Amino acid sequence: MDYSNNQDEFQEEDLNIREIIKPYLYRWYWFIIGIITATIIAWFFLRYSIPVYSTESTLLIKEVKKSTSGQPEMSVISELGGIGGMGTNSVDNEIEILKSKKLMLSVVRELSLETNVYSKGKLKETELYKDDTPFFVRVISEKNKGVYPTKEVTAKVVRGTVVLESESFKKPIHTPFNKAVSLPFGVVMFQKNPAYKVTKPEDVYRLQFMSSMDRARYYLSKLNVSLVQKEATVLKIAITDPVPEKSEDILNRLAVNYNREANLDKNSEAQKTANFIDERITLISKELGDVESQKQSFKVQNNIADIQTEAELSLKTAATGREKQIENESQLELVNSLLNSINRQGNYQVLPLNVGLSDADASSDIGNYNQLVIERNRLLENSTTANPLVQDITSQINSIRSSIVQSLQKSRSALQIARNNIVDEQNRLSGRISKIPVQEKLFRSIERQQNIKEQLYLLLLQKREEAAISLAIAAPKARIVDDALTNPTPVSPKRMMIYLAALIIGLLIPFGIVYLAELFNNKIKSKNDLEKLAKGVTVIGELPSLEKGEQEIVQVNDLSPLAEAFRILITNINFMLPKGKKGNVIFVTSTVKGEGKTFTSVNLALTLATPRKKVIIIGSDIRNPQLQRYNESRRGLVGLSEFMYDNEMKAGEIIHPTSFNPHCDVIYSGAITPNPTELLSNGRYHELIESLKANYDYILLDTAPLMLVTDSFLIADVADVTVYVARSGYTEKELVSFINKQIKDKKIKNVGLVLNDVDKMHSGYGYKYGYGYSADANQPFWKKLFRK
């Protein structure tokens, strides 16, 4: 007994393992595709990634012979201190010196490594160095709180001028070669590379500006200094970088600078020249920056952009001012003349008009005054001053005369103020024009200083290199055992590691997709899923999925997997039916629409129908008839609805032969009625079933879904066996609880479950292989190959 239980547990565990790995095995080609895709991506990554190479060199730190106390050499050793006394225990100090920021900073500045130049390609950028770069970028001076561009900086050479563009700059910066240009972070000079061979004049380059200290820290992070052997004084210096030639230059210059620093400590006199040059370079670079700032301040303080243009504009403005002054003097003289004329002549005499007075109001008043004076004189020729009209005109004349005097006085005041303003402006312009020669002299002096500083700076750079060569002649503290040499095999990316990672990722991604798909799957997929959820109900059949182009109807003498599946289903149904009974009623239903209920009913009927077995199928879903879709020409025939409605109608009037099998008849649903529940419960349906039992061996009922309507429950009691259809990949697992409840409540009886539309991955043994001589006739060659 225990052995039997253990055997069952082993078989169940084996079955569970097979169910777990089945989705992965069925989609084996996903893993092949994933591996191939990941490998291709890895190849492209390796193809377009920038390789990093390792460069190494070795230095021998020379030991100083130790002398006993009292010997003359001791004084020298004492003066030299820790640098002179050299033992293996002090090699750690030399390692720290080689890794110091000061030493690397000198390397960065001397090799002008502050700025990297990149050639922009379609997929990747390539760093340019030495002969490959079209120009060299020399950082003359750096500002203490310089703002380095955060956005990409591009450079291109246009007719001998370098054009810098970036979103960090307000506008493009144009600078010729060998001319210092002031940037937000310092003063920079571009020098043309004579060894560069121009391939495409329109090439655009990317510049990466960085402070000298930040660049030194960057290279120090990639530098490694270690002892070759514990008891030796030989050091191995290694650095990694995408440009092997630059790495070699850095290591070689690091060794040179190390020796130079050591020699400076031992030979102060020789070092004075180098110190002087370094100090002068620092001073000149500062002075050059000051000259640039002075040039800028001079233009800002004097509010000029170009001296020649400013001079022309001032002269033009002065000429315009003189014209205004002449016009003002003329108007003022005219006003004074009019006022004198008014004061000299009598009250009733005509005033001068149209003499060129610019005040339109005064001219208008003078014209009105003259008209009134003329009118008064005309009236006095025929009357006296006592005439009311004469008195009225006299009053008007006096009023206008006063208005004219006031208007002319105001005009005189305004003209005098304007004259004073014009005189002041003329004086200011005269002073400004007189300053232009002095400003031009000062500006030329500043430009001359700038040119001198630039030439002196280039000269000092050259002299510094010469001084370095002269200092290198002295006996070095460290001897270069091996010059810097780059390993041709890149250290990054590692090809084997990348391909191994691609292999793992190519496997993990399909695995993850399948795992998540199975994890979030809420549909019934296989017979095993249905059996686990359906409590005490047997799954009596699996119907395979149809391939594209396959027939939905089982044909006569059909040997397809679908036909064999229905034959197996019939065998299992016969075990559930009583023996020797005629007129067995098979009730075919489902939970919801779309699970293949009608498909199962039709093919089950066609498979049951033989010359010895008479079969009829009844379309009992009178709300949504589906039987007619297999034969569109039968739509509109009299059917079940008419029979249940008309008590006089005979069963023979609604029975129709099928066009698929001569031994199978069909009763269609008939017309769609508004009261299907009343019709199904009026007793006529049961009468029809009883009348058909004598003439047919099997009566199949294609009913409505149980969960959606109550129609099928009204006729469920006539069934001898209930074939309950679920659909793989369609029926949700939660719906199985509805099936269990209906069976528990005994609303349906003698139930056998059928899983429809089962694909090859989830089908049982046999269906995916087919059977018979024609089973493989229509199979493509590649499917036969993979099946093997």
C-alpha positions in Angstrom: 0.0 0.0 0.0 2.8 2.4 0.9 4.6 1.5 -2.3 1.5 2.4 -4.3 1.1 5.7 -2.5 4.7 6.6 -3.1 4.4 5.6 -6.8 1.4 7.9 -7.2 3.2 10.8 -5.5 6.2 10.3 -7.7 4.0 10.3 -10.8 2.2 13.4 -9.7 5.4 15.2 -8.9 6.8 14.2 -12.3 3.6 15.5 -13.9 3.9 18.8 -12.1 7.5 19.2 -13.2 6.5 18.5 -16.8 3.7 21.0 -16.6 6.1 23.6 -15.2 8.7 23.2 -17.9 6.3 22.5 -20.8 5.8 26.3 -21.7 9.6 26.7 -21.9 10.2 23.6 -23.9 7.4 24.4 -26.3 8.9 27.9 -26.9 12.4 26.5 -27.3 12.9 28.6 -30.4 12.3 31.8 -28.3 15.5 31.0 -26.5 17.4 30.4 -29.8 16.1 33.7 -31.1 17.0 35.4 -27.8 20.5 34.0 -27.9 21.0 35.0 -31.5 19.6 38.5 -31.0 21.6 39.1 -27.8 24.8 37.8 -29.6 24.2 40.2 -32.5 23.6 43.1 -30.1 26.8 42.1 -28.3 28.7 42.1 -31.6 27.4 45.5 -32.5 28.2 46.7 -29.0 31.8 45.4 -29.3 32.0 46.8 -32.8 31.0 50.3 -31.9 32.2 50.5 -28.3 35.5 52.3 -27.6 38.2 49.9 -26.5 40.3 50.7 -23.5 44.0 49.6 -23.6 46.4 49.1 -20.8 49.9 50.7 -21.0 52.7 49.7 -18.7 56.3 50.8 -18.0 58.8 49.9 -15.4 61.2 52.2 -13.4 64.2 51.3 -11.4 64.6 53.5 -8.3 68.3 53.8 -7.7 69.6 53.2 -4.2 72.1 55.5 -2.6 75.0 53.7 -0.9 74.8 54.0 2.8 77.9 55.3 4.5 79.0 55.0 8.1 78.9 57.8 10.5 81.9 60.2 10.4 82.4 59.8 6.7 82.2 62.9 4.5 79.3 61.5 2.5 77.0 61.7 5.6 76.8 65.5 5.3 75.6 65.2 1.8 73.1 62.6 2.7 71.9 64.7 5.6 71.4 67.7 3.3 69.5 65.6 0.9 67.3 64.1 3.6 64.7 61.5 2.6 65.3 62.0 -1.1 69.0 61.1 -0.9 68.7 58.1 1.5 67.2 55.4 -0.6 66.3 52.0 0.9 63.6 49.5 0.0 61.5 50.6 2.8 61.3 54.1 1.3 60.0 52.9 -2.1 56.5 53.4 -0.7 57.3 57.1 -0.5 58.3 57.1 -4.2 55.1 55.3 -5.1 53.1 58.1 -3.4 55.2 60.7 -5.2 54.5 59.1 -8.6 50.8 59.1 -7.7 50.8 62.7 -6.5 48.4 65.3 -8.0 51.3 67.8 -8.4 53.3 65.4 -10.6 50.3 64.4 -12.7 49.2 68.1 -13.0 52.6 69.0 -14.5 52.1 66.1 -17.0 48.7 67.4 -18.0 49.8 70.9 -18.5 53.0 70.1 -20.4 51.2 67.7 -22.7 48.2 70.1 -23.0 45.8 67.4 -22.0 43.2 69.7 -20.5 41.1 69.6 -23.6 40.1 66.4 -25.5 39.3 66.6 -29.2 36.8 64.1 -30.6 35.8 63.3 -34.1 32.1 62.8 -34.4 31.1 59.7 -36.3 27.7 58.2 -37.2 27.6 55.9 -34.2 30.6 56.6 -32.0 33.1 59.3 -31.3 36.9 58.8 -31.7 39.3 60.8 -29.6 42.0 62.5 -31.7 45.6 62.9 -30.5 48.8 64.3 -32.0 48.9 63.7 -35.8 45.1 62.8 -35.9 43.9 66.2 -34.5 43.6 69.2 -36.8 44.6 71.6 -34.1 46.1 71.7 -30.6 44.2 73.5 -27.7 46.6 75.3 -25.3 45.1 76.5 -22.1 47.1 79.7 -21.3 45.4 80.5 -18.1 42.5 79.3 -16.0 40.2 81.4 -13.9 39.9 80.6 -10.3 36.2 80.2 -10.4 35.9 79.5 -14.1 32.6 78.2 -15.4 33.2 75.3 -17.7 30.6 74.6 -20.4 28.1 72.0 -19.3 26.6 71.6 -22.8 28.4 70.0 -25.8 31.0 72.2 -27.4 31.6 71.7 -31.2 34.4 73.2 -33.2 35.0 73.5 -37.0 37.7 75.1 -39.1 36.3 77.7 -41.5 38.9 79.4 -43.8 41.7 79.4 -41.2 39.4 80.3 -38.3 38.2 78.0 -35.5 34.4 78.4 -34.8 33.2 77.3 -31.4 29.5 76.6 -30.8 27.6 75.5 -27.7 24.4 76.1 -25.9 26.6 77.3 -23.0 27.8 80.2 -25.1 25.6 83.2 -25.9 26.9 83.2 -29.5 29.4 81.4 -31.6 33.1 82.2 -30.9 35.4 82.9 -33.8 39.2 82.8 -33.2 42.1 82.6 -35.6 45.0 80.2 -35.0 47.8 81.3 -32.7 45.6 84.0 -31.1 44.5 83.9 -27.5 40.8 83.9 -26.9 39.1 84.6 -23.6 36.5 81.9 -22.6 34.4 81.8 -19.4 36.9 79.5 -17.7 40.2 81.0 -19.0 42.3 82.1 -21.9 42.8 79.5 -24.6 44.9 79.4 -27.8 44.3 77.2 -30.8 47.4 76.1 -32.8 47.2 74.5 -36.2 48.7 71.0 -36.5 51.0 71.0 -39.5 51.2 67.2 -39.6 47.4 66.8 -40.0 46.1 65.8 -43.4 42.8 67.4 -44.2 40.2 64.8 -45.4 37.0 66.7 -45.0 37.1 70.5 -44.5 33.6 70.5 -43.2 34.3 68.1 -40.3 32.8 69.0 -37.0 34.8 68.1 -33.8 33.6 67.9 -30.2 35.8 69.6 -27.5 35.8 68.4 -23.9 37.1 71.2 -21.7 38.2 70.4 -18.2 40.3 72.1 -15.6 43.9 70.9 -15.2 43.3 69.6 -11.7 40.2 67.7 -12.7 42.0 66.2 -15.7 44.9 65.2 -13.4 42.5 63.5 -11.0 40.9 61.7 -13.9 44.2 60.2 -15.1 45.3 59.4 -11.5 42.1 57.4 -11.1 43.3 55.2 -14.0 47.0 55.1 -12.8 48.3 52.1 -10.8 51.9 52.0 -9.3 53.1 48.8 -7.7 56.3 46.9 -6.8 57.3 44.2 -9.2 58.8 42.2 -6.3 58.7 42.7 -2.6 62.4 43.0 -2.0 63.1 44.9 -5.3 63.0 48.6 -6.1 61.6 48.2 -9.5 58.1 49.8 -10.0 55.5 48.9 -12.5 53.4 51.8 -13.6 50.2 51.1 -15.5 47.4 53.3 -16.9 44.3 52.6 -19.0 43.0 54.8 -21.7 41.3 54.5 -25.1 44.2 56.2 -26.9 47.4 54.1 -26.5 49.7 56.8 -27.8 48.4 59.3 -25.2 48.9 56.7 -22.4 52.4 56.1 -23.5 53.1 59.8 -23.6 51.7 60.2 -20.1 53.8 57.4 -18.6 56.9 58.5 -20.3 56.4 62.1 -19.3 55.5 61.0 -15.7 58.9 59.3 -15.5 60.6 62.4 -17.0 58.9 64.7 -14.6 59.6 62.5 -11.7 63.3 62.6 -12.5 63.1 66.3 -13.1 61.5 66.9 -9.7 64.2 64.8 -8.1 67.0 66.5 -9.9 65.5 69.9 -8.9 65.9 69.0 -5.3 69.6 68.0 -5.9 70.6 70.7 -8.3 69.0 74.0 -7.4 71.3 76.1 -9.7 70.1 74.2 -12.7 66.6 74.5 -11.5 66.7 78.2 -11.3 66.4 78.6 -15.1 63.4 76.2 -15.2 61.8 78.0 -12.3 62.4 81.3 -13.9 60.8 80.1 -17.1 57.8 78.6 -15.2 57.4 81.8 -13.3 57.6 83.9 -16.4 55.1 81.7 -18.1 52.7 82.1 -15.2 53.3 85.8 -15.1 53.0 86.3 -18.8 49.8 84.2 -18.9 48.4 86.3 -16.1 49.5 89.5 -17.8 48.1 88.3 -21.1 44.8 87.7 -19.3 45.1 91.1 -17.7 45.7 92.7 -21.1 42.6 91.0 -22.4 40.6 92.3 -19.4 42.2 95.8 -19.8 41.2 95.8 -23.5 37.7 94.8 -22.5 37.5 97.4 -19.7 38.8 100.2 -21.9 36.0 99.6 -24.4 33.4 99.3 -21.6 34.6 102.4 -19.7 34.8 104.6 -22.9 31.5 103.1 -24.2 33.0 102.4 -27.6 33.0 99.4 -29.9 35.2 100.8 -32.7 37.1 104.1 -32.4 36.9 105.1 -36.1 33.2 104.5 -36.2 32.7 106.4 -33.0 34.7 109.4 -34.4 32.6 109.5 -37.6 29.4 109.3 -35.6 30.5 112.2 -33.3 31.4 114.5 -36.2 28.1 113.8 -37.9 26.3 114.5 -34.7 28.2 117.8 -34.2 27.3 119.0 -37.7 23.7 118.3 -37.1 23.9 120.2 -33.8 25.4 123.2 -35.5 22.5 123.3 -38.0 20.0 123.2 -35.1 21.9 126.0 -33.3 21.7 128.3 -36.4 18.0 127.5 -36.7 17.4 128.3 -33.1 19.3 131.6 -33.3 17.2 132.7 -36.3 13.9 131.9 -34.6 15.1 133.8 -31.4 16.1 136.8 -33.4 12.8 136.8 -35.2 10.8 136.6 -32.0 12.8 139.5 -30.5 12.1 141.6 -33.6 8.4 141.0 -33.4 8.3 141.9 -29.8 10.2 145.2 -30.4 7.9 146.0 -33.4 4.8 145.5 -31.2 6.2 147.7 -28.5 7.3 150.5 -30.9 4.1 150.8 -33.0 0.7 151.8 -32.0 -2.1 149.5 -30.8 -4.0 149.6 -34.0 -1.4 149.0 -36.6 -0.9 145.8 -38.7 1.9 143.5 -37.5 4.4 141.7 -39.9 3.1 138.2 -41.1 4.8 135.2 -42.8 8.3 136.2 -41.7 9.3 132.5 -41.0 8.1 132.2 -37.5 8.1 128.5 -36.4 5.4 129.0 -33.7 2.1 128.2 -35.6 -0.1 129.6 -32.8 1.6 133.0 -32.7 1.4 133.2 -36.5 -2.3 132.4 -36.4 -2.9 135.0 -33.7 -1.0 137.7 -35.7 -3.1 136.9 -38.8 -6.4 137.3 -36.8 -5.0 140.5 -35.2 -4.3 142.0 -38.6 -7.7 141.2 -40.0 -9.4 142.8 -37.0 -7.2 145.9 -37.3 -8.1 146.2 -41.0 -11.8 145.8 -40.2 -11.6 148.5 -37.5 -9.9 151.0 -39.8 -12.6 150.3 -42.5 -15.4 151.0 -40.0 -13.8 154.2 -38.7 -13.9 155.6 -42.3 -17.7 155.9 -41.9 -18.2 156.1 -38.1 -16.6 157.1 -34.9 -15.0 155.2 -32.0 -18.3 155.4 -30.2 -19.8 152.9 -32.6 -20.6 149.7 -30.8 -19.1 147.6 -33.5 -15.9 149.6 -33.4 -15.8 149.2 -29.6 -16.3 145.4 -29.9 -13.5 145.0 -32.5 -11.2 147.3 -30.4 -11.8 145.0 -27.4 -10.9 142.0 -29.5 -7.8 143.7 -30.9 -6.5 144.5 -27.4 -7.2 140.9 -26.2 -5.4 139.3 -29.2 -2.5 141.7 -28.9 -1.9 140.7 -25.3 -2.2 137.0 -26.3 0.4 137.6 -29.1 2.8 139.2 -26.7 2.5 136.4 -24.2 2.9 133.7 -26.9 6.0 135.4 -28.3 7.5 135.8 -24.8 7.0 132.0 -24.2 8.5 131.1 -27.5 11.5 133.3 -26.7 11.9 131.5 -23.3 11.7 128.1 -25.0 14.2 129.1 -27.7 16.6 130.3 -25.1 16.4 127.0 -23.2 16.9 125.0 -26.4 19.9 127.3 -27.3 21.5 126.5 -24.0 20.9 122.7 -24.5 22.4 122.8 -28.0 25.4 124.7 -26.8 26.0 122.1 -24.0 25.7 119.2 -26.4 28.1 121.0 -28.8 30.6 121.4 -26.0 30.2 117.8 -25.0 30.8 116.6 -28.5 33.7 118.9 -29.0 35.3 117.4 -25.8 34.6 113.8 -27.0 36.0 114.5 -30.5 39.1 116.0 -28.9 39.6 112.7 -26.8 39.5 110.4 -29.8 43.2 110.7 -30.7 44.1 110.0 -27.1 41.8 106.9 -27.0 43.1 105.6 -30.2 46.7 105.9 -28.9 45.8 104.1 -25.7 43.9 101.3 -27.5 46.8 100.7 -29.9 49.1 100.6 -26.9 46.9 97.8 -25.3 46.8 95.8 -28.6 50.6 96.2 -28.9 51.0 94.8 -25.3 48.7 91.9 -26.2 50.7 90.9 -29.2 54.0 91.2 -27.3 52.6 89.0 -24.5 51.4 86.3 -26.9 54.7 86.1 -28.7 56.6 86.1 -25.4 54.3 83.3 -24.2 55.1 81.1 -27.2 58.7 81.8 -26.9 58.7 80.8 -23.2 56.9 77.6 -24.1 59.7 76.8 -26.5 62.4 77.8 -23.9 60.7 75.6 -21.2 61.0 72.6 -23.5 64.7 73.4 -24.1 65.3 73.8 -20.3 63.6 70.5 -19.7 65.9 68.8 -22.2 69.0 70.4 -20.5 67.9 69.3 -17.1 67.2 65.8 -18.3 70.9 65.4 -19.1 71.6 65.3 -15.4 71.8 61.8 -13.8 68.2 60.7 -13.2 67.0 59.4 -9.9 65.0 56.6 -11.6 66.2 54.7 -14.6 63.5 53.6 -17.2 63.8 49.9 -17.5 61.0 49.5 -20.0 59.5 52.4 -21.9 55.7 52.7 -22.0 54.3 49.9 -24.0 50.6 49.2 -24.8 49.1 45.7 -24.8 47.3 45.3 -28.1 44.5 43.4 -26.4 42.0 45.8 -24.9 41.2 45.4 -21.2 37.7 46.8 -21.8 35.2 45.7 -23.1 36.1 42.1 -22.5 34.8 40.1 -25.5 34.3 36.8 -23.7 32.5 38.4 -20.8 30.3 40.4 -23.1 29.4 37.3 -25.1 28.8 35.3 -21.9 26.5 38.1 -20.6 24.7 38.2 -23.9 24.2 34.4 -23.7 22.8 34.7 -20.2 20.6 37.7 -21.1 19.4 36.0 -24.3 18.2 33.1 -22.1 16.8 35.2 -19.3 14.6 37.5 -21.4 12.6 34.7 -23.0 12.5 32.9 -19.7 11.2 36.0 -18.0 8.6 36.7 -20.7 7.3 33.1 -20.5 7.4 33.1 -16.7 5.4 36.4 -16.4 3.0 35.2 -19.1 2.3 32.0 -17.1 2.3 34.0 -13.8 -0.4 36.4 -14.9 -2.4 33.8 -16.9 -6.0 33.5 -15.6 -7.2 31.3 -18.5 -7.5 27.6 -18.6 -4.8 26.2 -20.8 -4.7 22.5 -20.4 -6.7 19.5 -19.3 -4.6 19.4 -16.1 -5.7 23.0 -15.3 -9.3 22.1 -15.8 -9.1 18.9 -13.7 -7.5 20.8 -10.8 -10.3 23.3 -10.7 -13.3 21.1 -11.5 -14.0 19.2 -8.3 -15.0 15.6 -8.9 -15.9 16.2 -12.6 -14.2 14.2 -15.3 -12.7 15.7 -18.4 -14.0 13.4 -21.1 -12.4 15.0 -24.2 -9.9 17.4 -25.6 -10.5 19.1 -29.0 -7.4 20.3 -30.8 -7.0 23.8 -32.3 -7.5 24.1 -36.0 -4.7 25.2 -38.2 -5.4 28.0 -40.6 -7.3 26.7 -43.6 -8.5 23.4 -41.9 -12.1 22.4 -42.1 -14.3 23.1 -39.1 -16.6 20.3 -40.0 -15.7 16.6 -39.6 -16.1 14.9 -42.9 -17.2 11.4 -43.7 -14.3 8.9 -43.2 -12.2 11.7 -41.8 -8.8 10.7 -40.3 -7.7 14.1 -39.0 -6.8 14.7 -35.3 -10.0 16.6 -34.9 -12.1 13.6 -36.1 -10.1 11.3 -33.8 -10.7 13.6 -30.9 -14.5 13.5 -31.4 -14.3 9.7 -31.7 -12.5 9.6 -28.4 -15.2 11.9 -26.9 -18.0 9.7 -28.2 -16.4 6.7 -26.6 -16.2 8.4 -23.3 -19.8 9.7 -23.6 -21.0 6.1 -24.3 -19.5 5.0 -21.0 -21.7 7.7 -19.3 -24.9 6.7 -21.1 -27.2 3.8 -20.0 -26.6 0.6 -22.0 -29.1 -0.5 -24.6 -31.2 2.6 -24.4 -32.5 4.3 -27.6 -33.0 8.0 -27.9 -30.1 9.1 -25.7 -30.3 12.9 -25.1 -26.9 14.7 -25.1 -27.1 18.2 -23.6 -24.3 20.4 -24.9 -23.7 23.7 -23.1 -21.1 26.1 -21.8 -20.6 28.9 -19.3 -20.4 31.9 -21.7 -20.6 32.6 -25.4 -17.6 31.8 -27.6 -16.4 28.6 -25.9 -17.2 26.4 -28.9 -20.5 24.9 -27.8 -22.1 24.9 -31.3 -18.9 23.7 -32.9 -18.8 20.8 -30.5 -22.5 20.0 -31.0 -22.3 19.9 -34.8 -19.2 17.8 -35.1 -20.3 15.5 -32.3 -23.5 14.9 -34.2 -21.8 14.4 -37.5 -19.3 11.9 -35.9 -22.1 9.9 -34.2 -24.2 9.7 -37.4 -23.6 6.4 -39.2 -25.7 4.1 -41.3 -26.5 2.2 -38.1 -27.0 5.2 -35.8 -29.5 7.9 -36.6 -28.8 11.3 -35.1 -30.6 14.6 -34.8 -29.3 17.9 -33.5 -31.7 20.6 -32.1 -30.7 24.2 -32.0 -32.1 25.0 -28.5 -30.6 28.5 -28.3 -33.5 30.5 -29.6 -32.1 33.8 -28.4 -28.9 33.7 -30.5 -29.2 30.8 -33.1 -25.8 29.6 -34.3 -26.5 26.3 -36.2 -27.3 28.2 -39.5 -23.8 29.6 -39.7 -22.6 26.2 -41.0 -25.1 26.4 -43.8 -26.2 29.9 -44.7 -28.8 28.7 -47.2 -30.8 27.2 -44.3 -31.5 30.6 -42.7 -35.2 31.4 -42.4 -36.4 27.7 -42.2 -39.2 26.8 -39.8 -37.7 25.5 -36.6 -38.1 25.1 -32.8 -39.6 28.5 -32.1 -42.5 27.9 -34.5 -43.1 24.4 -33.1 -43.3 25.5 -29.5 -45.6 28.4 -30.4 -48.0 26.4 -32.7 -49.6 23.6 -30.8 -50.9 22.1 -34.1 -47.5 21.8 -35.8 -46.0 18.4 -36.1 -42.4 17.4 -35.4 -41.9 16.3 -39.0 -42.5 19.7 -40.3 -39.4 21.2 -38.6 -37.0 18.3 -39.2 -34.5 19.0 -42.0 -31.7 16.8 -43.4 -28.2 18.0 -43.2 -26.0 18.5 -46.3 -22.9 17.0 -44.5 -24.2 13.6 -43.4 -27.3 11.7 -44.7 -27.7 10.0 -41.4 -27.9 13.3 -39.4 -31.0 15.5 -39.2 -31.3 18.9 -37.8 -34.0 21.1 -36.2 -33.0 24.8 -36.4 -33.9 27.3 -33.8 -36.3 29.1 -36.0 -37.4 32.7 -35.6 -36.1 34.8 -32.7 -39.0 35.4 -30.3 -39.5 38.0 -27.5 -40.5 35.3 -25.0 -38.1 32.4 -25.2 -38.5 31.5 -21.5 -42.3 31.1 -21.8 -41.9 28.9 -24.9 -39.4 26.6 -23.4 -41.5 26.1 -20.3 -44.9 25.5 -22.0 -44.2 21.7 -22.3 -43.9 21.5 -26.1 -40.1 21.1 -26.0 -40.4 18.0 -23.8 -43.1 16.6 -26.1 -40.7 17.1 -29.0 -37.9 15.2 -27.3 -40.2 12.3 -26.3 -41.5 12.1 -29.9 -38.0 12.0 -31.3 -36.6 9.2 -29.1 -38.4 6.5 -31.0 -36.8 7.5 -34.4 -33.3 8.6 -33.3 -30.4 6.9 -31.4 -28.9 10.2 -30.3 -30.6 13.5 -29.7 -28.1 16.4 -29.4 -29.2 19.7 -27.8 -27.2 22.8 -28.7 -28.2 25.1 -25.8 -27.6 28.6 -24.7 -24.7 29.4 -22.2 -25.8 28.7 -18.6 -24.3 31.8 -17.0 -25.9 34.3 -19.4 -29.6 33.1 -19.5 -31.9 30.7 -17.7 -33.2 29.0 -20.9 -30.9 26.0 -20.7 -31.8 25.3 -17.1 -35.5 24.9 -18.1 -34.7 22.0 -20.4 -31.7 20.5 -18.5 -33.8 17.7 -17.0 -34.3 16.0 -20.3 -30.6 15.2 -20.7 -29.1 11.8 -20.2 -25.6 13.2 -20.2 -24.4 16.8 -20.1 -21.4 17.8 -22.2 -20.0 20.9 -20.7 -17.6 22.8 -23.1 -14.7 25.0 -21.9 -12.2 26.7 -24.2 -8.4 26.7 -23.8 -7.0 30.2 -23.6 -10.5 31.7 -23.4 -12.4 30.4 -20.4 -11.2 32.1 -17.2 -10.3 29.9 -14.3 -12.8 31.8 -12.1 -15.7 30.5 -14.2 -15.0 26.9 -13.2 -16.4 27.7 -9.8 -19.7 28.4 -11.6 -19.6 24.9 -13.1 -18.9 23.3 -9.7 -21.8 25.2 -8.2 -24.3 24.1 -10.8 -23.3 20.5 -10.4 -23.4 20.8 -6.6 -26.9 22.3 -6.8 -27.9 19.5 -9.2 -29.1 21.9 -11.8 -27.3 19.8 -14.4 -26.6 16.1 -14.2 -24.2 13.4 -15.4 -21.7 16.1 -16.5 -18.6 15.5 -18.5 -16.2 18.4 -19.3 -14.8 18.9 -22.8 -11.8 21.3 -23.3 -12.0 22.9 -26.8 -9.3 24.6 -28.9 -6.3 23.0 -27.2 -3.1 23.9 -28.8 -0.2 21.5 -29.3 1.7 22.7 -26.3 -1.2 22.0 -23.9 -2.8 19.0 -25.6 -2.6 15.5 -24.3 -0.6 12.6 -25.9 -1.6 11.8 -29.4 -3.4 14.7 -30.9 -0.3 16.6 -32.0 0.9 13.5 -33.9 -2.2 12.7 -36.0 -3.0 9.2 -37.2 -3.6 7.5 -40.5 -2.1 7.5 -43.9 -3.2 11.0 -44.8 -2.3 12.6 -41.4 0.9 14.1 -42.7 -0.1 14.7 -46.3 -0.7 18.4 -45.9 2.1 19.0 -43.4 4.9 21.4 -44.5 8.4 20.0 -44.7 9.7 22.2 -41.9 6.9 21.2 -39.5 7.7 17.5 -40.2 11.4 18.2 -39.5 10.8 20.0 -36.2 8.3 17.3 -35.1 11.0 14.7 -35.5 
